[in-house]
Amino acid sequence: MSSNSEESEVSVEKRDRESSSNRVSVYGVDSRANISFIQTFVVLFQNVVDSREMVWQLLKRDLTAQYKKSFIGVPWMLVAPIVAVVPWIFASHVKVYNPGEMLIPLALYLVVGRSMWSLFSGFYESAANSLGAGNLMLQVNFPHEVLFVKNTLGGVINFMLSFVTTIAMMMVYKVYPGWEALLLPLMVLPLFFLGAAIGLLVAMVRVVAFDVSRIIAILMGFAMWTTPLLYSDTKPPSPILKLVNDYNPLTYLV
């Protein structure tokens, strides 16, 4: 009696395994278009949570590869913001360009401005390159939003490392921000949504027209110059820049 029951249980388990192995997943072209906006975000969030181990492994691989062949390694992120502003400080001293009237030291202003711009451009590049892993996407079945989340987290980590240098320079120049600095995470959200929206549009168009990404890259460089990062935001050196800054949304976001 007991042997028959054991054999029946084994047969049931075997049948369940066979049925699960033969299970077919059907994907529709407009599967996400048939659900609401909130449900779409719920699906995206659930996919990322289910693939969190993959996000971590890909993120760890990218962060390790960045400094694998570097003598300095991770501390390079602390030095990079200072090295990046040295040419601009030299150019202002020899009167090659005029940064305008500054309320804080020029070096600190440049470091803070370039850090925020790097964060915005990082959000853009994370989204624009989210469809760049063509071979991985063709060979492995996984939620593609994982690549976007992985790239975004990498950009945020790099920004946090470089922001340590910004805090150190504030202490050196004895310039301390007010309580409004506590709202920095909330102020970053508009930068994230704008950069991610532009990047995702570029990522989709790049599949059929790669030249679009090059054009956007040129426009991004132009946008950096029309945003008060390298010159005064209160009294720019040119009235034309003042006019452009007034209508540039990045002036208020960055």
Order of alpha helices (4+ residues) and beta strands (2+ residues): alpha-alpha-alpha-alpha-alpha-alpha-alpha-alpha-alpha-alpha-alpha
